[in-house]
Amino acid sequence: MESSSELKALALDALSHTLPTGIAVLDKSFRYISINSILAEFNGVAIEQHLGRTVAQVLPTLAETIMPLLEQVRDTGKALLNFSVPGDNSNNAEQSQWSGSYIPLFNNEQQFCGIAVVALNSTMDWFVQQTRKDDLDRLRKILDNMFTFVGILSPDGTLLDSNSPPLMLAGLTLDQVRNKKFWDCFWWQHDTESSKRIEKAVEDARAGIISRFDITAQMKDDVVIIDFMLAPVYDDNQQLSFLVPSGIEITSRKRSEQELQDSETRFRRVFDSTADGLVSIDSQGFITLANTRALQMFGYEAGQLTGQPIEILLPQRYQQHHPKLRQGFMLAPTTRPMGQHRELYAKRKDNSEFPVEIGLTYLEGDKKAAVLATITDVSAAKAAQQNLQGIIDEKTTLLAERTLLLNEVHHRVKNNLQIVSSLLSLRSRGATPELKQVLLESQLRVRTMALTHQLLYEKRDFSSVPLANYLRQLCQLVRQTLTNADFIHFDFAEMDEQIVLALEQAIPCGLLATEILTNSIKHAFPDHQKGKVTLALTQRENKITLEISDNGIGLPASIELGQGNSLGMQLIPAFISQLGAQIELSRYQGTLYSIHFSSARE
């Protein structure tokens, strides 16, 4: 076990190396027995160069000042405490100051045996203080040039200090707010709730709670939004020293966030109010967003589709091949319909299927949503289409039956008229010349009507008759019926092949042309002299003009339409009326009939 003297020596040695104080032990001849590094460093001499040497040898420039003091302590046996001694100029560039104490040491017999030197280097202490002051000034400059609000409060919330930005923006000086309660300062007086919230934050900080929240602060020209924090600061003994409020002005950021939030809200409203289902998909094929219509369409709740592969919405038969098709689309993305010329089906949550139409929109530069799929449920449209197709099929069948019936009707009417024509022909045999002529004309009229039904039957279009073709065949029919008419030449000068007439107009038009042609052949060329009959058919806008002329002797001036003994001349006005036409008669160089009427279709 160590002796008490050994323990004292160990303690002295430990203290000399631990305390921030210069310590040395001198023998009665003032030679250094031990010295710590702090005092040796200040003296400017290594520890080894101290040991065994006297103070006068180590510090020759201070010997005149120090030696009398050491001798006084040796001679009186009394300590000298806290005296000032200048440093050694030879070892330091500037004057140094000591604050030292010389304490006499006695042995057990109370005889003087040495001196303990305890030295505080006041020059070093000044340097430390100056360094701390420079650091504080540097910190103050940094804080004053930051756009951050920083202050120091006493534990009771009194403002002790503040950096420049919050003072400058509020048009204040530090003296106007120093020693005020923080919640009573100008920044919070625009709003009672703001002041109360700051006061509550001070109470929480005293209780060790750090507060952070957004709050409005009054500045000179505006009210700004501050990201505010208040934190307690403790000393080494965990005692509350002061409170530190800090803040960052975030008005622009908050406005941007609000504008972004408003934009997202508007987008979401439009997105969710769209009548079609909208589903966004990332580049890996996972669903990132689905609108309300899509959720309703597929039977899912909000959030259930997010993060799921898009194949979850496809029937089982499509799921195996769809990833390859999706990857191919991403290699060459375009905005286009999906599955052109094919019927597409989607699958609900309950595995039921329904027909859809899908449009794909590539969203360039958006990693979260690479593709937007627009999905339309076409179940109702498809059902309506099927119903319409059923109606069309039914109507087509009815139309075919009606066409067949009309075809048969026109065929039978034509046959019946031909029977009537044959009966008239039989009756004309053996008849007197006058009666035979009447019967032949009647037969011609019957055959004219039969020709109309024949054309309808052959054309298989019962709505109209091509007038130009009808007139050419009619001329041949008149030539055949009037057997002695070979001397007549028909000239079709200008015939518009596009003109067609409905059945209700074609028959009176044909009968009118028959009567005019018959009169021309019978009366314009006496003694069967050769002649020419010209037909022209034109249309201007919605008016049709039919001209029938001959180069015969001309119609006598005494004969007018609707007058005379000729039945044909009497029938012409009736056919004109049925046709809804106007007729002009010219007697110059033969006879010219100009007939003007509108198409029934117009």
HELIX and SHEET records of a PDB file:
HELIX    1   1 SER A    4  THR A   18  1                                  15    
HELIX    2   2 SER A   37  ASN A   43  1                                   7    
HELIX    3   3 ILE A   47  HIS A   50  1                                   4    
HELIX    4   4 VAL A   55  VAL A   58  1                                   4    
HELIX    5   5 PRO A   60  LEU A   62  5                                   3    
HELIX    6   6 ALA A   63  THR A   76  1                                  14    
HELIX    7   7 SER A  122  ASP A  144  1                                  23    
HELIX    8   8 SER A  164  ALA A  170  1                                   7    
HELIX    9   9 LEU A  174  VAL A  177  1                                   4    
HELIX   10  10 PHE A  182  ASP A  184  5                                   3    
HELIX   11  11 PHE A  186  TRP A  188  5                                   3    
HELIX   12  12 THR A  192  ARG A  206  1                                  15    
HELIX   13  13 THR A  251  SER A  273  1                                  23    
HELIX   14  14 THR A  292  PHE A  298  1                                   7    
HELIX   15  15 ILE A  310  LEU A  313  5                                   4    
HELIX   16  16 GLN A  316  GLN A  319  1                                   4    
HELIX   17  17 HIS A  322  LEU A  331  1                                  10    
HELIX   18  18 SER A  379  SER A  428  1                                  50    
HELIX   19  19 PRO A  433  LYS A  459  1                                  27    
HELIX   20  20 LEU A  467  THR A  481  1                                  15    
HELIX   21  21 LEU A  503  ASN A  519  1                                  17    
HELIX   22  22 SER A  520  ALA A  524  3                                   5    
HELIX   23  23 PRO A  526  HIS A  528  5                                   3    
HELIX   24  24 LEU A  567  LEU A  579  1                                  13    
SHEET    1   A 5 TYR A  32  ILE A  35  0                                        
SHEET    2   A 5 GLY A  22  ASP A  27 -1                                        
SHEET    3   A 5 PHE A 112  ASN A 121 -1                                        
SHEET    4   A 5 GLN A  97  PHE A 106 -1                                        
SHEET    5   A 5 LEU A  80  PRO A  86 -1                                        
SHEET    1   B 5 LEU A 159  SER A 162  0                                        
SHEET    2   B 5 THR A 148  LEU A 153 -1                                        
SHEET    3   B 5 LEU A 240  GLU A 249 -1                                        
SHEET    4   B 5 VAL A 223  TYR A 234 -1                                        
SHEET    5   B 5 SER A 211  GLN A 218 -1                                        
SHEET    1   C 5 ILE A 287  ALA A 290  0                                        
SHEET    2   C 5 GLY A 277  ILE A 281 -1                                        
SHEET    3   C 5 VAL A 371  ASP A 377 -1                                        
SHEET    4   C 5 GLU A 353  TYR A 362 -1                                        
SHEET    5   C 5 ARG A 336  PRO A 337 -1                                        
SHEET    1   D 5 ILE A 287  ALA A 290  0                                        
SHEET    2   D 5 GLY A 277  ILE A 281 -1                                        
SHEET    3   D 5 VAL A 371  ASP A 377 -1                                        
SHEET    4   D 5 GLU A 353  TYR A 362 -1                                        
SHEET    5   D 5 LEU A 344  LYS A 347 -1                                        
SHEET    1   E 2 VAL A 465  PRO A 466  0                                        
SHEET    2   E 2 VAL A 500  LEU A 501 -1                                        
SHEET    1   F 5 ILE A 488  MET A 495  0                                        
SHEET    2   F 5 GLY A 531  ARG A 540  1                                        
SHEET    3   F 5 LYS A 543  ASP A 550 -1                                        
SHEET    4   F 5 THR A 591  SER A 598 -1                                        
SHEET    5   F 5 GLN A 582  SER A 586 -1                                        
END                                                                             
